[in-house]
Amino acid sequence: MSRVSKTKKVSQSEEKIMKFNAISKKTNFMFNLLFIILAALCIVPFVFVLIISFTSEQSLQLNGYQFWPSEWSLDAYKYIFASGSNILNAYGITIFVTITGTLLGLIIMTTYAYALSRKNFAYRKFFTKLIFIPMLFSGGMVASYLVITRFLGLKNNLLALILPICVSSFHIIILRTFFKTTVPDAIIESAKIDGASEWLLFLKIVLPISLPAITTIALFLTLGFWNDWFNAMLYIDNNSLMPLQYLLVKLEKSIEFLTNNSSSLGIAAVEQASKLPKDTIKMAIVVISTLPVICAYPFFQKYFVSGLTVGAVKE
C-alpha cells in the first residue's frame, strides 16, 4: 500500500472523528442553557438564604419566606455580633486551625504518598497495608477520646482540633495513585543521574508536577477544618479556644433553649424570647460560616477541576 493511500485513510478517519465530536450550534446553545440552569439551581438557594438572613422576624412569621421581603432587618447579625470579641476570636482560631492543619496534613500525606509510589521503597507493601487499616476499622469514639485527652494530654489544646483530621487514608491513596500515574519515571531517573537528592527531587520536580492533586487535597482539608465543630465539642471547654462553627452551634442551641423553655423561666424570659430572631439567625449563621469558603473557592477551582480529571484519560 502506497504512502498516499495511507495518508488518505488517516485523513478520512480524522474527518470522521471530527464529525463525530462536532456538535451543531443549536445543540451547543441547548447545552449552554442547560448548564446555566444547573448553575442557577446551585446559586439561587444560597442567595435565598442570604435574603432570609436580612429579613425581619415579624415579616418572616407573617408572610413566610420571600425573595423580596416586606421588611428588611439586621437583627440576626446584630445578635450574633453582639458578643464582638468572641466572634472575632473564634474567626481567628478557625483560620489558624484551618491553615495550620491544611499545611501539616499536606506535608505528612504528600511525603507518605510519594514514598509509597516509588517502586524501590523497601517497605512499600507494609506501609500500604498500614494505611488501609483505618479505612476498614476504627478504634471508636471512646478510644479516640482517651488517646487525645489522657495519653496525649491535648484537652483544651488547639492540636486536638488539628491532629484527628489532618491525615486521611483516602487522601493518601489519591496522592499515591497520582504520583504513580502522572510523575514520569524517566524524569526521576534523569534527576538522580544528575545528582539530585531525594528531597531536592521531591520539592523541585514532583511537587510542581503534582500541583493539581495537591490543591484538590488542600481544598478537601480546608473544608474539613473550616466546618469541623464536633472535635471542639469533645475537647474544648475554654471559651477563648472555641472555633467559629462550634460557637455558632452553641449560639443556636441557646436560642432554641430560650424559645422552648421561656414559659418556665418567667415573664422576662418570655418577652426576651419573643424578640429573638429565631429563624433568621439560622440563615445568618449559614452565611457567616460559608461565605469565606465561597470567596476562597474560585482560587482553588482551576486546580480542583484539573485534579479531578487528570489521569482519567491515558495518552
N, C-alpha and C positions, 0 to 999 in steps of 0.2 A: 504493500500500500504506500503510495507516494505521500510526501510531506504535505502537499497541497490539500489532498483529501482529508488527511488527519486534522489539519488546521480548520478545514470547513466543518468537520464533525464537532470539533471543540467549540467553534463559534456558534454552531447551531444549538448545542447543548447549553451554552451560556445564555443564549437568547431565550430558550425555554425556561431556564431558571429565572431570568429577569422577568419574563411574563408571568411566571407563577408567583413571584414575590411582589410584583407591582399591583397596586390597587387603584381603582378609579377615584376621581375627585369626589363623587357622591359618597362612596364608601368611606373615604378619608374624612369627609365632613361629618358623617354619622358617628364615626369613632371619636372624633374630637368632641362632638356634642355629648356622647355617652360619658366620656371621661370628665367633661365639665360638670355634668350632673352628679357623677360619683364624688368629685371633689367638693361640690356644694353640699352633698349629704354629709361629708366629713366635717366641713367648716361650720355649717349652719347650727348644729347643736351647741358648739362652744359659744357662738355669737348669742344664741338664745339664752344660755346660762349667764353670759356677761350682762345681757339686758335685764334678766330677772334679778341679778345681784344689785342693780341700780334702781329697782322698783320698790316703792314703799310697801310696807307690810299691809296697810289698810287696803291699798289698791289690789294687792295680791289676793286678799281674802274676799273682796267684793267681786272682782272681775276675773280672777284666775290668772293663768299665765297668758301674757300677750306680748307680741313682738314690739308693740308700741304702747307702753302702759299709760294710764291716765294720770299717774303721778310718779315723779322720779324722786329718789331719796338716796342719801349716803349713809343711812343709819347702820346698815350692816357693816360697812367698812369702818365707821366711827367706833362701833362697839368692839371690833377686832383690834383696831389700833389704839384703843383706849389704854391698853397696857403699855404702849410705847416702847420702852427699852426691852421688854420681854420679847416682842415680835422681832425687833432688830437683832437682839442677841440670838434668837432662835434661827433667824436667817443666816447669821454668821456661823453658827455651829453647823448648820446643814451644808453651807457652802464649803466649809473646811473639811467636813467628813466626806463630802462628795468628791472634792478634788484629791484629797489625800488617799482615800480608798480606791479611786479610779487609777491613780498613778501606781500605788502599791500593787493593786491587782494586775495591772498590765505588766509590771516588772516581773512579778512571780510567774504569771501564766505564759508570757512570751518566752522567757528563758526555759521554763519547763517544757513547753510545746516544741521549741526548737531542738532541745536535746532529744526528745522522742522522735523527731522527724529525721534525725541523722542515723543512717544505717550502721555506721561504725561505732555507735554508742553501745558499750558492752551490756549495760543493764536496761536496755530499751524495753524489752518484753516485761521485765519485772515492774518497772515504773508505769508502763501502760496498763497492766492489770491493776496496779495500785490505785490509779485514778478512777478505774471503773467501779471500785467498791462503793464509794459514796453515791454513785448513780443507782445502785441496786439496793443498798442497805443504809439505814440511818440509825444513829445511836439514840435518837429520840430527844424530846424537849428537856426532860429531866436531866439526862446525861449531859446535854449541851450546857444547861444552866449551871450544873455543878462544876463542869470544867471551866467555864468562863468566870464564875464567881469565887469558887473555892480554890481550884488548882492554879488558875492564872491570876486571881485576885483583881479582876477588872470591873468590879461593881462601881458604878458612878465614874467610869473612865471612858473617854471617847474611843479607845481601842475596842471596847465592847460593841460599838456601832460599826467598826471598820472590819475587824478580823472575820466575823461569821460569814460575810457575804463577799469578801474581796476575791475569793478564789472559787471557781466553778469548774467541775469536771467537764461539763458540756462545752464550755468556752475553750478549755484546753484541747479538747478533741477537734473543735473547729479550727483552731490555730495550727495544730499539728497537721491536719489534712491540708490546710492552705500552704504551709511551708513545704510539704512533700510534693504537692502538685504544681506549685507556682514558682518556687525558687529553683532554678536550673542547677543540676549537679555540676555542669561544666563550669559555671561561674564560681562555685565553691572551690572546685579543684584548682582552677587557674589562680584564684586568690591565695590559696595555700602554697602553690608553687612560687608565687611572688613574695612569699614570706609573711603573709598576713596571719596574725594570731586569731584564735577563736573569738575573742571579744571584739577585735577590730573587724573581723568578718561579719559578726552578728550585728554590730552597731552601724557599720558603713555600707553594708551590702544587703543583708537580709531584711532589716527593719524598713529601709526606704522602699524596697520592692513590695513588702507586705503591708504597706500603709492602709490600703482599703480594708483588709481584715482587722487590723489593729484598731482602726477608727470605729468599725462596726462593734467590736467587743467593748470599746470605750463608751460607746453610746449605751449599750446594754447595762454596763456597770454604773454609768451616770444616772440612768433612770432608776436602777435598783437602789442606789444610795439615796437619791433625792426623795423617793416615795416611801422609804422604809420608816416605819414607826413602831413596828412590833418589837424589834430589839430594844428600842428605847423604853418601851413599856416594861420589859423584863429587867433591864439592867440599869436604868437611870431613875434615881429618885430626887436628885438635885435639880431644882428648877433652873439654875444657871447653865445646865448642860443639856437641856431639852432641845431636840431638833424641831424644826418648823412643823413637820407633819404631826408629830406627837402633841405639840402644843395646840394645834388646831383641832385635833381629835378630842383632847381634854376640854377645850372650849365648847365644842359641840355637845359633848356629854353633859357638861354643867348646865347648858341651856335646856337640854332635854329634861334634866333632873328638876330644874326650877319650874318648867312648864308642867310636868306630870305631877309634882308634889306641892304646887303652890297653895292648894286649898288647905293642906295640913300644916303649912308653915305660917299662916296668919294673913291678915288683911294686907299688910305691907308687901308680902311676897306675892300676893295675887295681883296687886297693882303693878309691881315690878315685872312680873311675868307677862302681863298684858302688853307692856311696852316693848318687850324684847322682839327683835326681828327674827322670829323662829325659822321661817322658811328662806328668806333672802340671805340669811347669814350662811346657810349651807352652800348656796351658789357662790357667795363671796369667798368662802373657803376653797372651793374648787378653782376659782380664778386665781387666787393668791398662790396656791400650791402648784398650778400647772403653767401659769404664764411665763415664768423664767425658762422652763423646759421648752415651751413652744418658741420662744425667742432664740434659744440656742440650737434648736434642731436644724434650721437652714444651713448652719455652718458644718453640720455633720452629713447633710443629705447627699452631697456629691460622692463622698467616700462610702456612705452607707449603702447606696444603690449598687455601686461597683463591687463592694464587698459581698453583697448577697448574690450577685450574678457571676462573678469571676469564678472560673473553674467549672461552670455549668456546661460550657461548650469547649471541647478539647480540639485544638487545631492539629 
